[in-house]
Amino acid sequence: MGATKTMTHDEMVQALDQVIQRYAANGRNALMQVLQEAQNIYGYLPLNVQRSIALGLGVSVAEVYGVVSFYSFFSLTPKGDYVVSICMGTACYVKGSQAILEKVESELGIKAGECSKDGKFSINACRCIGACGLAPVITINDDVYGRLSADEIPSILAKYKEA
């Protein structure tokens, strides 16, 4: 997720500065593009990155934060190598996704919205992912698991823990 695994902190700062300089003349009109590129660099959008973007584009930090917090594809927290997303949409919820979320949290020792200390896993409780016929559903990166019970979670996660 992002370039954080291959770039040093100084390289990330330099890459962000280059992105901001490339779009600075466009100001607020370039905000979405700059945020996307910044998230590709850092893997998420911490406050110091948001401040740099705001300063470079001539917008307020509040405006930058408003955009980051509104769109679900932007993240304020680091993401793990494996992002475990549990669908909490209506169809999944009525078929037991809350129990699945609790089992994933228990197995990984973290809560939804958090990243494991080793950076391997993060948990995302999300809204409908559009696989209602497979409810309840989780995704782990691009892998989809449907018609689940909480009892299946340990064996599914084991594949990724060993990877």
C-alpha positions in Angstrom: 0.0 0.0 0.0 1.8 3.0 -1.2 5.5 3.5 -1.5 6.3 3.5 2.2 8.0 0.1 2.0 10.5 1.2 -0.5 11.1 4.9 0.1 12.8 6.6 3.0 11.1 9.4 4.9 13.2 12.0 3.1 12.4 10.5 -0.3 8.7 10.6 0.5 8.9 14.2 1.6 10.8 15.0 -1.6 8.3 13.1 -3.8 5.4 15.0 -2.1 7.1 18.3 -2.7 7.5 17.5 -6.4 3.8 16.5 -6.6 2.7 19.8 -4.9 5.0 21.9 -7.2 3.6 20.2 -10.3 0.0 21.1 -9.3 0.5 24.3 -7.3 -0.7 26.6 -10.1 -4.0 24.8 -10.1 -4.7 25.4 -6.4 -7.8 23.9 -5.0 -8.8 22.4 -8.4 -5.8 20.0 -8.1 -6.6 18.9 -4.5 -8.1 15.5 -5.3 -5.2 14.6 -7.7 -2.6 15.8 -5.1 -4.3 13.8 -2.3 -4.3 10.7 -4.5 -0.7 11.0 -5.3 0.2 11.8 -1.7 -1.6 8.7 -0.5 0.3 6.6 -3.1 3.5 8.0 -1.7 2.7 7.6 2.0 0.1 4.9 2.0 -2.2 7.2 4.0 -2.7 10.9 4.7 -1.4 11.9 8.1 -1.9 15.5 9.3 1.6 16.7 8.5 1.1 15.6 4.8 -2.3 17.4 4.8 -0.7 20.5 6.1 2.0 20.4 3.4 -0.7 20.0 0.7 -2.8 22.9 2.1 0.2 25.2 2.2 1.4 24.2 -1.3 -2.0 24.6 -2.9 -3.1 27.7 -1.0 -6.1 26.1 0.7 -6.9 25.7 4.4 -6.0 22.5 6.3 -9.7 22.3 7.2 -10.6 22.1 3.5 -8.0 19.4 2.9 -9.1 17.4 6.0 -12.8 17.8 4.9 -12.0 16.1 1.5 -9.8 13.4 3.1 -12.4 12.5 5.7 -15.4 12.6 3.3 -14.1 10.2 0.6 -13.8 6.6 1.8 -10.8 5.9 -0.5 -8.6 8.3 1.5 -7.2 7.0 4.7 -6.1 8.9 7.8 -4.4 5.9 9.3 -1.7 3.5 8.0 -3.0 0.4 6.1 -1.5 -3.0 6.5 -0.1 -5.2 3.8 -3.4 -7.1 4.0 -6.6 -4.9 4.4 -9.4 -7.0 5.8 -12.7 -5.3 4.9 -15.8 -6.6 6.6 -19.0 -5.6 4.8 -21.5 -4.1 7.3 -24.2 -3.3 4.7 -27.7 -4.4 5.5 -27.7 -7.8 3.8 -24.3 -8.8 5.4 -25.3 -7.3 8.8 -28.5 -9.3 9.1 -26.6 -12.5 8.2 -24.0 -12.1 10.9 -21.2 -9.7 9.8 -21.0 -8.2 13.3 -19.9 -11.5 14.7 -17.4 -11.9 11.8 -16.0 -8.4 12.5 -15.6 -9.3 16.2 -13.9 -12.6 15.3 -11.4 -10.8 12.9 -10.7 -8.2 15.6 -10.1 -11.0 18.2 -7.9 -13.0 15.9 -5.7 -10.0 14.9 -5.7 -8.3 18.2 -6.7 -4.9 16.7 -10.0 -3.0 16.2 -11.6 -1.8 13.0 -9.7 1.2 11.7 -6.4 0.0 13.2 -3.2 -1.4 11.8 -1.3 -4.2 13.4 2.1 -3.2 15.0 4.0 -5.3 12.4 2.1 -3.5 9.6 0.8 -6.8 8.2 -3.0 -6.3 8.8 -5.5 -3.6 9.1 -9.3 -3.9 9.5 -11.9 -1.9 7.7 -15.6 -2.1 8.6 -17.2 -0.9 5.4 -20.6 -0.3 3.9 -22.1 -2.4 1.1 -19.5 -3.8 -1.2 -22.1 -5.0 -3.8 -21.9 -8.7 -3.1 -25.2 -9.0 -1.3 -25.9 -12.4 -2.8 -22.8 -13.7 -1.0 -23.6 -12.2 2.4 -21.9 -12.0 4.8 -18.8 -11.0 2.9 -15.2 -10.0 3.7 -12.4 -9.0 1.3 -8.7 -9.3 2.0 -7.1 -7.0 -0.5 -8.6 -8.4 -3.8 -9.7 -11.7 -2.4 -13.4 -12.1 -1.7 -14.9 -14.5 0.8 -18.6 -15.0 1.0 -21.3 -16.9 2.8 -19.1 -16.9 5.9 -19.5 -17.8 9.5 -17.3 -16.5 12.3 -15.8 -20.0 12.7 -14.2 -19.8 9.3 -12.2 -16.6 10.0 -9.2 -18.2 11.8 -8.4 -20.5 8.8 -8.9 -17.7 6.3 -6.6 -15.4 8.2 -4.0 -18.2 8.7 -3.3 -18.1 4.9 -2.2 -14.5 5.2 -0.4 -14.8 8.5 1.9 -17.4 6.9 2.4 -15.5 3.7 
